[in-house]
Amino acid sequence: MKPFLRNAMAPDPDDPEWVLAFAEQLQAMPEGLCESRLRALADLGALARLQTNYALSIRYFQIAVAEAEQLALPLFIVANRIRLGLSYHYADDFEQAGACFRLALAESREYPAATVYQDFALQHLGKLWVEQNLLVEAQVCFEEALILREAKGLPDLIDSTRQALEALAKYRAREL
C-alpha cells in the first residue's frame, strides 16, 4: 500500500541553508543530560528525517528517548518516542514504528504530564495501521484522536484527524 497521509516535505539535500541549520543545531547541543540537549536532539532527528536520512534520525531519537528516561521526563519520553516511531514508519520499518506508537500511547495514558501527546500517538498509529491494511483499528485510533482533539479545541489538529477519517472512508469505499 502506498503511504497514507505522510508529509512529503524533504528539502534538497544540497540546500546550504539546511546544512547550516543542521550544523548550528549540532554545535549548540549542550553536553550532559538536560532539557536543552533533549530539544536539540529532537531538532536534529527531525532535520535528518526531513532529509530522508532515517538511520540518522532514528539514532538521534533513540538517544533522546534514552536520555529523557534517565532524566525521568515523561513529556520528553513520549514526544520523542512518537518522533522515533515516525522515523521508523518513514523508513518502512512498520514493526518498530508500531511498537513505538503503542508504547508512547501507553505512556501518555500512564503519566499525567504526557497526556497532551495521546492524540498524536493515536493519529500516527492510525496512519501506520492504514498502511498495514488494519482499517478497523485505524478508524478506532482516528475516532479516539478526534475526541481528544475536539476537547483541546485546536482547529488544525481537529481538521487533520477529520481529513484522516475522510481519506480512510474513501480508501475503504474503493476496497469494497
N, CA and C atoms as an extended XYZ file, in Angstrom:
528
Properties=species:S:1:pos:R:3:atomname:S:1:resname:S:1:resid:I:1 pbc="F F F"
N         0.840       -1.181        0.000 N   MET     1
C         0.000        0.000        0.000 CA  MET     1
C         0.881        1.239        0.000 C   MET     1
N         0.426        2.257       -0.698 N   LYS     2
C         1.201        3.495       -0.737 CA  LYS     2
C         1.079        4.231        0.600 C   LYS     2
N         2.017        5.121        0.890 N   PRO     3
C         1.984        5.868        2.148 CA  PRO     3
C         0.658        6.603        2.341 C   PRO     3
N         0.169        6.597        3.571 N   PHE     4
C        -1.111        7.207        3.914 CA  PHE     4
C        -0.878        8.531        4.625 C   PHE     4
N        -1.171        9.632        3.946 N   LEU     5
C        -1.106       10.981        4.514 CA  LEU     5
C         0.239       11.292        5.170 C   LEU     5
N         1.311       10.898        4.525 N   ARG     6
C         2.630       11.267        5.030 CA  ARG     6
C         2.980       12.648        4.500 C   ARG     6
N         3.684       13.407        5.310 N   ASN     7
C         4.157       14.714        4.872 CA  ASN     7
C         5.403       14.530        4.028 C   ASN     7
N         5.344       14.985        2.795 N   ALA     8
C         6.493       14.870        1.899 CA  ALA     8
C         7.152       16.232        1.784 C   ALA     8
N         7.911       16.611        2.808 N   MET     9
C         8.492       17.945        2.838 CA  MET     9
C        10.008       17.900        2.756 C   MET     9
N        10.564       16.864        2.189 N   ALA    10
C        12.014       16.750        2.170 CA  ALA    10
C        12.642       17.859        1.347 C   ALA    10
N        13.512       18.644        1.982 N   PRO    11
C        14.215       19.689        1.235 CA  PRO    11
C        15.329       19.081        0.391 C   PRO    11
N        15.883       19.892       -0.432 N   ASP    12
C        17.013       19.488       -1.265 CA  ASP    12
C        18.195       19.144       -0.352 C   ASP    12
N        18.753       17.935       -0.465 N   PRO    13
C        19.861       17.553        0.410 CA  PRO    13
C        21.090       18.435        0.252 C   PRO    13
N        21.193       19.130       -0.868 N   ASP    14
C        22.341       20.012       -1.079 CA  ASP    14
C        22.043       21.456       -0.694 C   ASP    14
N        20.884       21.692       -0.114 N   ASP    15
C        20.477       23.034        0.290 CA  ASP    15
C        21.417       23.542        1.385 C   ASP    15
N        22.162       24.597        1.107 N   PRO    16
C        23.125       25.085        2.096 CA  PRO    16
C        22.451       25.599        3.363 C   PRO    16
N        21.219       26.095        3.264 N   GLU    17
C        20.515       26.560        4.472 CA  GLU    17
C        20.227       25.400        5.406 C   GLU    17
N        19.831       24.259        4.824 N   TRP    18
C        19.576       23.094        5.659 CA  TRP    18
C        20.856       22.615        6.332 C   TRP    18
N        21.923       22.528        5.574 N   VAL    19
C        23.204       22.080        6.124 CA  VAL    19
C        23.636       23.011        7.243 C   VAL    19
N        23.473       24.303        7.050 N   LEU    20
C        23.842       25.277        8.071 CA  LEU    20
C        22.973       25.097        9.324 C   LEU    20
N        21.672       24.921        9.141 N   ALA    21
C        20.770       24.725       10.288 CA  ALA    21
C        21.166       23.474       11.060 C   ALA    21
N        21.471       22.401       10.347 N   PHE    22
C        21.874       21.159       10.996 CA  PHE    22
C        23.174       21.359       11.774 C   PHE    22
N        24.147       21.996       11.148 N   ALA    23
C        25.445       22.228       11.794 CA  ALA    23
C        25.289       23.119       13.026 C   ALA    23
N        24.444       24.146       12.917 N   GLU    24
C        24.225       25.038       14.062 CA  GLU    24
C        23.581       24.285       15.225 C   GLU    24
N        22.628       23.442       14.918 N   GLN    25
C        21.989       22.650       15.971 CA  GLN    25
C        22.993       21.724       16.631 C   GLN    25
N        23.808       21.099       15.820 N   LEU    26
C        24.794       20.169       16.349 CA  LEU    26
C        25.793       20.903       17.248 C   LEU    26
N        26.252       22.058       16.816 N   GLN    27
C        27.199       22.838       17.613 CA  GLN    27
C        26.573       23.351       18.901 C   GLN    27
N        25.294       23.691       18.855 N   ALA    28
C        24.631       24.262       20.016 CA  ALA    28
C        24.175       23.209       21.025 C   ALA    28
N        24.304       21.951       20.679 N   MET    29
C        23.812       20.918       21.573 CA  MET    29
C        24.650       20.868       22.845 C   MET    29
N        24.005       21.087       23.978 N   PRO    30
C        24.745       21.072       25.248 CA  PRO    30
C        25.242       19.674       25.593 C   PRO    30
N        26.295       19.626       26.371 N   GLU    31
C        26.816       18.358       26.884 CA  GLU    31
C        26.043       18.005       28.150 C   GLU    31
N        25.989       16.734       28.453 N   GLY    32
C        25.345       16.295       29.689 CA  GLY    32
C        23.830       16.266       29.558 C   GLY    32
N        23.210       15.579       30.478 N   LEU    33
C        21.761       15.418       30.439 CA  LEU    33
C        21.060       16.703       30.867 C   LEU    33
N        20.187       17.216       29.993 N   CYS    34
C        19.382       18.384       30.330 CA  CYS    34
C        18.287       18.548       29.274 C   CYS    34
N        17.282       19.326       29.600 N   GLU    35
C        16.179       19.533       28.666 CA  GLU    35
C        16.624       20.204       27.373 C   GLU    35
N        17.557       21.112       27.447 N   SER    36
C        18.048       21.787       26.237 CA  SER    36
C        18.687       20.787       25.276 C   SER    36
N        19.390       19.839       25.820 N   ARG    37
C        20.011       18.802       24.988 CA  ARG    37
C        18.929       17.944       24.335 C   ARG    37
N        17.865       17.617       25.072 N   LEU    38
C        16.765       16.826       24.509 CA  LEU    38
C        16.100       17.563       23.351 C   LEU    38
N        15.929       18.870       23.514 N   ARG    39
C        15.336       19.669       22.427 CA  ARG    39
C        16.242       19.666       21.191 C   ARG    39
N        17.540       19.795       21.410 N   ALA    40
C        18.484       19.795       20.289 CA  ALA    40
C        18.498       18.436       19.592 C   ALA    40
N        18.473       17.353       20.370 N   LEU    41
C        18.427       16.015       19.771 CA  LEU    41
C        17.164       15.843       18.928 C   LEU    41
N        16.045       16.345       19.436 N   ALA    42
C        14.779       16.252       18.697 CA  ALA    42
C        14.856       17.057       17.398 C   ALA    42
N        15.433       18.242       17.465 N   ASP    43
C        15.578       19.057       16.254 CA  ASP    43
C        16.482       18.362       15.230 C   ASP    43
N        17.579       17.796       15.699 N   LEU    44
C        18.490       17.094       14.795 CA  LEU    44
C        17.814       15.869       14.177 C   LEU    44
N        17.064       15.144       14.983 N   GLY    45
C        16.332       13.989       14.464 CA  GLY    45
C        15.310       14.391       13.420 C   GLY    45
N        14.607       15.488       13.687 N   ALA    46
C        13.603       15.967       12.730 CA  ALA    46
C        14.257       16.444       11.438 C   ALA    46
N        15.357       17.147       11.543 N   LEU    47
C        16.068       17.600       10.343 CA  LEU    47
C        16.556       16.402        9.519 C   LEU    47
N        17.101       15.404       10.196 N   ALA    48
C        17.582       14.219        9.474 CA  ALA    48
C        16.408       13.497        8.798 C   ALA    48
N        15.256       13.429        9.474 N   ARG    49
C        14.095       12.774        8.858 CA  ARG    49
C        13.626       13.552        7.639 C   ARG    49
N        13.618       14.875        7.717 N   LEU    50
C        13.242       15.682        6.557 CA  LEU    50
C        14.182       15.447        5.380 C   LEU    50
N        15.416       15.140        5.675 N   GLN    51
C        16.399       14.858        4.621 CA  GLN    51
C        16.326       13.404        4.164 C   GLN    51
N        15.383       12.666        4.694 N   THR    52
C        15.200       11.237        4.431 CA  THR    52
C        16.401       10.404        4.868 C   THR    52
N        17.166       10.915        5.822 N   ASN    53
C        18.243       10.140        6.419 CA  ASN    53
C        17.657        9.486        7.667 C   ASN    53
N        16.898        8.419        7.440 N   TYR    54
C        16.134        7.809        8.526 CA  TYR    54
C        17.025        7.149        9.565 C   TYR    54
N        18.121        6.559        9.146 N   ALA    55
C        19.020        5.914       10.110 CA  ALA    55
C        19.561        6.943       11.108 C   ALA    55
N        19.968        8.107       10.607 N   LEU    56
C        20.474        9.152       11.496 CA  LEU    56
C        19.352        9.703       12.364 C   LEU    56
N        18.189        9.899       11.774 N   SER    57
C        17.034       10.387       12.527 CA  SER    57
C        16.688        9.426       13.662 C   SER    57
N        16.640        8.150       13.346 N   ILE    58
C        16.336        7.128       14.358 CA  ILE    58
C        17.357        7.183       15.481 C   ILE    58
N        18.619        7.323       15.121 N   ARG    59
C        19.680        7.365       16.143 CA  ARG    59
C        19.499        8.551       17.085 C   ARG    59
N        19.220        9.738       16.553 N   TYR    60
C        19.038       10.904       17.421 CA  TYR    60
C        17.822       10.731       18.332 C   TYR    60
N        16.748       10.183       17.799 N   PHE    61
C        15.557        9.995       18.631 CA  PHE    61
C        15.756        8.883       19.660 C   PHE    61
N        16.519        7.848       19.320 N   GLN    62
C        16.829        6.810       20.316 CA  GLN    62
C        17.598        7.420       21.485 C   GLN    62
N        18.557        8.267       21.164 N   ILE    63
C        19.330        8.931       22.222 CA  ILE    63
C        18.418        9.832       23.043 C   ILE    63
N        17.554       10.577       22.364 N   ALA    64
C        16.645       11.489       23.076 CA  ALA    64
C        15.729       10.727       24.025 C   ALA    64
N        15.188        9.601       23.575 N   VAL    65
C        14.315        8.797       24.446 CA  VAL    65
C        15.104        8.276       25.643 C   VAL    65
N        16.282        7.725       25.383 N   ALA    66
C        17.096        7.166       26.465 CA  ALA    66
C        17.464        8.237       27.496 C   ALA    66
N        17.847        9.415       27.013 N   GLU    67
C        18.227       10.480       27.942 CA  GLU    67
C        17.012       11.028       28.687 C   GLU    67
N        15.864       11.101       28.029 N   ALA    68
C        14.635       11.539       28.704 CA  ALA    68
C        14.246       10.538       29.790 C   ALA    68
N        14.462        9.253       29.512 N   GLU    69
C        14.179        8.232       30.530 CA  GLU    69
C        15.121        8.387       31.718 C   GLU    69
N        16.397        8.668       31.453 N   GLN    70
C        17.356        8.873       32.540 CA  GLN    70
C        16.963       10.077       33.397 C   GLN    70
N        16.431       11.097       32.758 N   LEU    71
C        16.009       12.303       33.477 CA  LEU    71
C        14.600       12.174       34.055 C   LEU    71
N        13.922       11.075       33.744 N   ALA    72
C        12.547       10.830       34.211 CA  ALA    72
C        11.617       11.978       33.810 C   ALA    72
N        11.630       12.308       32.508 N   LEU    73
C        10.795       13.387       31.973 CA  LEU    73
C         9.762       12.787       31.022 C   LEU    73
N         8.590       12.400       31.542 N   PRO    74
C         7.586       11.717       30.716 CA  PRO    74
C         7.188       12.480       29.457 C   PRO    74
N         7.067       13.780       29.535 N   LEU    75
C         6.687       14.563       28.365 CA  LEU    75
C         7.694       14.384       27.226 C   LEU    75
N         8.977       14.425       27.553 N   PHE    76
C        10.032       14.251       26.564 CA  PHE    76
C        10.133       12.797       26.106 C   PHE    76
N         9.884       11.863       27.020 N   ILE    77
C         9.918       10.447       26.650 CA  ILE    77
C         8.876       10.179       25.572 C   ILE    77
N         7.638       10.580       25.853 N   VAL    78
C         6.535       10.291       24.928 CA  VAL    78
C         6.698       11.044       23.611 C   VAL    78
N         7.032       12.325       23.682 N   ALA    79
C         7.185       13.117       22.455 CA  ALA    79
C         8.263       12.525       21.553 C   ALA    79
N         9.388       12.168       22.134 N   ASN    80
C        10.488       11.637       21.322 CA  ASN    80
C        10.240       10.200       20.886 C   ASN    80
N         9.462        9.453       21.658 N   ARG    81
C         9.111        8.104       21.219 CA  ARG    81
C         8.192        8.168       19.997 C   ARG    81
N         7.267        9.136       19.991 N   ILE    82
C         6.408        9.325       18.812 CA  ILE    82
C         7.266        9.727       17.611 C   ILE    82
N         8.191       10.636       17.822 N   ARG    83
C         9.082       11.055       16.731 CA  ARG    83
C         9.932        9.893       16.232 C   ARG    83
N        10.393        9.059       17.163 N   LEU    84
C        11.152        7.870       16.786 CA  LEU    84
C        10.266        6.945       15.948 C   LEU    84
N         9.024        6.772       16.368 N   GLY    85
C         8.089        5.951       15.604 CA  GLY    85
C         7.874        6.481       14.201 C   GLY    85
N         7.793        7.797       14.075 N   LEU    86
C         7.644        8.406       12.748 CA  LEU    86
C         8.843        8.091       11.860 C   LEU    86
N        10.017        8.172       12.428 N   SER    87
C        11.217        7.875       11.634 CA  SER    87
C        11.233        6.418       11.203 C   SER    87
N        10.872        5.518       12.097 N   TYR    88
C        10.760        4.104       11.713 CA  TYR    88
C         9.697        3.927       10.636 C   TYR    88
N         8.561        4.603       10.809 N   HIS    89
C         7.471        4.493        9.834 CA  HIS    89
C         7.938        4.949        8.460 C   HIS    89
N         8.582        6.108        8.403 N   TYR    90
C         9.048        6.623        7.120 CA  TYR    90
C        10.134        5.738        6.520 C   TYR    90
N        10.858        5.003        7.376 N   ALA    91
C        11.872        4.066        6.904 CA  ALA    91
C        11.238        2.717        6.542 C   ALA    91
N         9.919        2.655        6.600 N   ASP    92
C         9.151        1.441        6.296 CA  ASP    92
C         9.457        0.286        7.242 C   ASP    92
N         9.859        0.584        8.456 N   ASP    93
C        10.023       -0.429        9.492 CA  ASP    93
C         8.759       -0.386       10.352 C   ASP    93
N         7.701       -1.009        9.831 N   PHE    94
C         6.389       -0.930       10.459 CA  PHE    94
C         6.351       -1.587       11.832 C   PHE    94
N         7.122       -2.633       12.018 N   GLU    95
C         7.127       -3.310       13.314 CA  GLU    95
C         7.660       -2.385       14.412 C   GLU    95
N         8.804       -1.772       14.156 N   GLN    96
C         9.379       -0.863       15.151 CA  GLN    96
C         8.509        0.391       15.332 C   GLN    96
N         7.958        0.891       14.232 N   ALA    97
C         7.085        2.069       14.321 CA  ALA    97
C         5.881        1.766       15.202 C   ALA    97
N         5.243        0.623       14.959 N   GLY    98
C         4.079        0.247       15.757 CA  GLY    98
C         4.424        0.085       17.223 C   GLY    98
N         5.570       -0.517       17.495 N   ALA    99
C         5.999       -0.683       18.885 CA  ALA    99
C         6.180        0.679       19.559 C   ALA    99
N         6.783        1.616       18.851 N   CYS   100
C         6.987        2.965       19.411 CA  CYS   100
C         5.656        3.663       19.667 C   CYS   100
N         4.766        3.622       18.686 N   PHE   101
C         3.491        4.318       18.842 CA  PHE   101
C         2.651        3.703       19.961 C   PHE   101
N         2.619        2.364       20.048 N   ARG   102
C         1.844        1.712       21.105 CA  ARG   102
C         2.420        2.025       22.481 C   ARG   102
N         3.739        2.011       22.586 N   LEU   103
C         4.371        2.330       23.866 CA  LEU   103
C         4.145        3.797       24.223 C   LEU   103
N         4.263        4.690       23.254 N   ALA   104
C         4.010        6.114       23.503 CA  ALA   104
C         2.563        6.329       23.957 C   ALA   104
N         1.635        5.604       23.352 N   LEU   105
C         0.230        5.716       23.748 CA  LEU   105
C         0.045        5.232       25.181 C   LEU   105
N         0.627        4.102       25.514 N   ALA   106
C         0.528        3.582       26.885 CA  ALA   106
C         1.145        4.554       27.885 C   ALA   106
N         2.307        5.094       27.542 N   GLU   107
C         2.979        6.043       28.438 CA  GLU   107
C         2.185        7.339       28.567 C   GLU   107
N         1.574        7.776       27.473 N   SER   108
C         0.798        9.021       27.530 CA  SER   108
C        -0.439        8.843       28.406 C   SER   108
N        -0.909        7.630       28.531 N   ARG   109
C        -2.048        7.346       29.417 CA  ARG   109
C        -1.593        7.130       30.856 C   ARG   109
N        -0.370        6.677       31.013 N   GLU   110
C         0.159        6.362       32.347 CA  GLU   110
C         0.629        7.613       33.091 C   GLU   110
N         1.257        8.523       32.367 N   TYR   111
C         1.854        9.706       33.000 CA  TYR   111
C         0.991       10.936       32.740 C   TYR   111
N         0.416       11.534       33.783 N   PRO   112
C        -0.426       12.726       33.582 CA  PRO   112
C         0.278       13.851       32.810 C   PRO   112
N         1.581       14.001       33.007 N   ALA   113
C         2.319       15.073       32.319 CA  ALA   113
C         2.362       14.857       30.812 C   ALA   113
N         2.129       13.630       30.366 N   ALA   114
C         2.287       13.317       28.944 CA  ALA   114
C         0.962       13.093       28.223 C   ALA   114
N        -0.162       13.288       28.900 N   THR   115
C        -1.455       13.051       28.240 CA  THR   115
C        -1.654       13.966       27.040 C   THR   115
N        -0.965       15.064       27.010 N   VAL   116
C        -1.073       16.007       25.906 CA  VAL   116
C        -0.690       15.369       24.567 C   VAL   116
N         0.066       14.279       24.601 N   TYR   117
C         0.516       13.629       23.367 CA  TYR   117
C        -0.305       12.400       22.977 C   TYR   117
N        -1.351       12.081       23.761 N   GLN   118
C        -2.163       10.905       23.454 CA  GLN   118
C        -2.739       10.951       22.042 C   GLN   118
N        -3.284       12.089       21.662 N   ASP   119
C        -3.902       12.199       20.336 CA  ASP   119
C        -2.881       12.039       19.221 C   ASP   119
N        -1.655       12.497       19.441 N   PHE   120
C        -0.616       12.341       18.422 CA  PHE   120
C        -0.238       10.864       18.266 C   PHE   120
N        -0.104       10.159       19.391 N   ALA   121
C         0.217        8.733       19.316 CA  ALA   121
C        -0.894        7.984       18.582 C   ALA   121
N        -2.138        8.315       18.884 N   LEU   122
C        -3.272        7.664       18.218 CA  LEU   122
C        -3.297        7.971       16.721 C   LEU   122
N        -3.109        9.230       16.370 N   GLN   123
C        -3.148        9.643       14.963 CA  GLN   123
C        -2.083        8.908       14.145 C   GLN   123
N        -0.861        8.869       14.676 N   HIS   124
C         0.222        8.234       13.926 CA  HIS   124
C         0.078        6.710       13.901 C   HIS   124
N        -0.414        6.133       14.982 N   LEU   125
C        -0.675        4.699       14.976 CA  LEU   125
C        -1.762        4.376       13.957 C   LEU   125
N        -2.785        5.220       13.881 N   GLY   126
C        -3.840        5.022       12.884 CA  GLY   126
C        -3.302        5.063       11.462 C   GLY   126
N        -2.445        6.023       11.173 N   LYS   127
C        -1.854        6.110        9.827 CA  LYS   127
C        -1.030        4.866        9.510 C   LYS   127
N        -0.270        4.408       10.482 N   LEU   128
C         0.524        3.195       10.289 CA  LEU   128
C        -0.390        2.011       10.006 C   LEU   128
N        -1.475        1.905       10.752 N   TRP   129
C        -2.375        0.764       10.579 CA  TRP   129
C        -3.088        0.798        9.231 C   TRP   129
N        -3.363        1.981        8.709 N   VAL   130
C        -3.939        2.045        7.366 CA  VAL   130
C        -2.969        1.403        6.379 C   VAL   130
N        -1.702        1.741        6.494 N   GLU   131
C        -0.701        1.196        5.580 CA  GLU   131
C        -0.516       -0.310        5.759 C   GLU   131
N        -0.930       -0.837        6.892 N   GLN   132
C        -0.852       -2.275        7.133 CA  GLN   132
C        -2.200       -2.949        6.869 C   GLN   132
N        -3.119       -2.169        6.328 N   ASN   133
C        -4.465       -2.647        5.996 CA  ASN   133
C        -5.249       -3.103        7.227 C   ASN   133
N        -4.971       -2.501        8.366 N   LEU   134
C        -5.721       -2.741        9.599 CA  LEU   134
C        -6.705       -1.580        9.753 C   LEU   134
N        -7.701       -1.583        8.892 N   LEU   135
C        -8.563       -0.420        8.730 CA  LEU   135
C        -9.507       -0.187        9.895 C   LEU   135
N       -10.014       -1.236       10.499 N   VAL   136
C       -10.898       -1.073       11.658 CA  VAL   136
C       -10.105       -0.467       12.817 C   VAL   136
N        -8.915       -0.998       13.045 N   GLU   137
C        -8.058       -0.483       14.108 CA  GLU   137
C        -7.683        0.980       13.852 C   GLU   137
N        -7.414        1.293       12.592 N   ALA   138
C        -7.071        2.678       12.232 CA  ALA   138
C        -8.241        3.605       12.525 C   ALA   138
N        -9.429        3.192       12.159 N   GLN   139
C       -10.601        4.033       12.387 CA  GLN   139
C       -10.795        4.296       13.881 C   GLN   139
N       -10.629        3.263       14.693 N   VAL   140
C       -10.764        3.432       16.143 CA  VAL   140
C        -9.751        4.470       16.643 C   VAL   140
N        -8.524        4.383       16.152 N   CYS   141
C        -7.487        5.353       16.558 CA  CYS   141
C        -7.879        6.770       16.158 C   CYS   141
N        -8.298        6.935       14.904 N   PHE   142
C        -8.664        8.273       14.430 CA  PHE   142
C        -9.855        8.829       15.206 C   PHE   142
N       -10.832        7.994       15.488 N   GLU   143
C       -12.017        8.470       16.216 CA  GLU   143
C       -11.660        8.890       17.636 C   GLU   143
N       -10.809        8.107       18.289 N   GLU   144
C       -10.371        8.476       19.642 CA  GLU   144
C        -9.519        9.745       19.600 C   GLU   144
N        -8.653        9.854       18.604 N   ALA   145
C        -7.838       11.063       18.466 CA  ALA   145
C        -8.731       12.284       18.244 C   ALA   145
N        -9.781       12.123       17.444 N   LEU   146
C       -10.679       13.243       17.171 CA  LEU   146
C       -11.363       13.720       18.448 C   LEU   146
N       -11.810       12.795       19.273 N   ILE   147
C       -12.442       13.173       20.545 CA  ILE   147
C       -11.472       13.985       21.392 C   ILE   147
N       -10.249       13.514       21.494 N   LEU   148
C        -9.242       14.228       22.293 CA  LEU   148
C        -8.920       15.593       21.690 C   LEU   148
N        -8.845       15.656       20.380 N   ARG   149
C        -8.505       16.918       19.716 CA  ARG   149
C        -9.659       17.911       19.792 C   ARG   149
N       -10.869       17.438       19.719 N   GLU   150
C       -12.013       18.346       19.896 CA  GLU   150
C       -12.019       18.907       21.316 C   GLU   150
N       -11.645       18.091       22.289 N   ALA   151
C       -11.560       18.570       23.673 CA  ALA   151
C       -10.475       19.634       23.822 C   ALA   151
N        -9.391       19.501       23.045 N   LYS   152
C        -8.330       20.511       23.067 CA  LYS   152
C        -8.787       21.806       22.404 C   LYS   152
N        -9.694       21.665       21.435 N   GLY   153
C       -10.209       22.842       20.739 CA  GLY   153
C        -9.230       23.474       19.761 C   GLY   153
N        -8.326       22.687       19.209 N   LEU   154
C        -7.344       23.227       18.266 CA  LEU   154
C        -7.757       22.868       16.841 C   LEU   154
N        -8.238       23.855       16.070 N   PRO   155
C        -8.803       23.586       14.740 CA  PRO   155
C        -7.876       22.827       13.790 C   PRO   155
N        -6.588       23.131       13.791 N   ASP   156
C        -5.670       22.443       12.866 CA  ASP   156
C        -5.584       20.950       13.167 C   ASP   156
N        -5.529       20.607       14.444 N   LEU   157
C        -5.460       19.194       14.821 CA  LEU   157
C        -6.779       18.482       14.513 C   LEU   157
N        -7.873       19.140       14.812 N   ILE   158
C        -9.195       18.577       14.515 CA  ILE   158
C        -9.323       18.327       13.020 C   ILE   158
N        -8.937       19.310       12.229 N   ASP   159
C        -9.023       19.184       10.771 CA  ASP   159
C        -8.141       18.040       10.260 C   ASP   159
N        -6.955       17.902       10.810 N   SER   160
C        -6.044       16.841       10.400 CA  SER   160
C        -6.675       15.464       10.628 C   SER   160
N        -7.307       15.286       11.770 N   THR   161
C        -7.914       13.995       12.067 CA  THR   161
C        -9.163       13.766       11.224 C   THR   161
N        -9.918       14.799       10.993 N   ARG   162
C       -11.084       14.651       10.113 CA  ARG   162
C       -10.639       14.276        8.691 C   ARG   162
N        -9.558       14.881        8.227 N   GLN   163
C        -9.024       14.525        6.909 CA  GLN   163
C        -8.597       13.059        6.872 C   GLN   163
N        -7.991       12.586        7.965 N   ALA   164
C        -7.579       11.186        8.025 CA  ALA   164
C        -8.797       10.268        7.970 C   ALA   164
N        -9.853       10.630        8.696 N   LEU   165
C       -11.079        9.822        8.662 CA  LEU   165
C       -11.717        9.832        7.274 C   LEU   165
N       -11.717       10.992        6.616 N   GLU   166
C       -12.270       11.091        5.263 CA  GLU   166
C       -11.444       10.271        4.270 C   GLU   166
N       -10.134       10.357        4.375 N   ALA   167
C        -9.265        9.591        3.480 CA  ALA   167
C        -9.446        8.093        3.720 C   ALA   167
N        -9.601        7.709        4.966 N   LEU   168
C        -9.830        6.305        5.279 CA  LEU   168
C       -11.164        5.840        4.702 C   LEU   168
N       -12.193        6.645        4.823 N   ALA   169
C       -13.503        6.284        4.268 CA  ALA   169
C       -13.420        6.115        2.748 C   ALA   169
N       -12.711        7.012        2.076 N   LYS   170
C       -12.545        6.899        0.626 CA  LYS   170
C       -11.765        5.632        0.270 C   LYS   170
N       -10.744        5.339        1.030 N   TYR   171
C        -9.954        4.140        0.784 CA  TYR   171
C       -10.821        2.890        0.958 C   TYR   171
N       -11.597        2.869        2.047 N   ARG   172
C       -12.454        1.703        2.315 CA  ARG   172
C       -13.514        1.554        1.226 C   ARG   172
N       -14.032        2.654        0.708 N   ALA   173
C       -15.056        2.578       -0.336 CA  ALA   173
C       -14.479        1.943       -1.605 C   ALA   173
N       -13.227        2.211       -1.905 N   ARG   174
C       -12.576        1.617       -3.094 CA  ARG   174
C       -12.299        0.133       -2.870 C   ARG   174
N       -12.127       -0.260       -1.615 N   GLU   175
C       -11.805       -1.657       -1.289 CA  GLU   175
C       -13.033       -2.555       -1.381 C   GLU   175
N       -14.232       -1.998       -1.250 N   LEU   176
C       -15.445       -2.826       -1.224 CA  LEU   176
C       -15.814       -3.370       -2.562 C   LEU   176
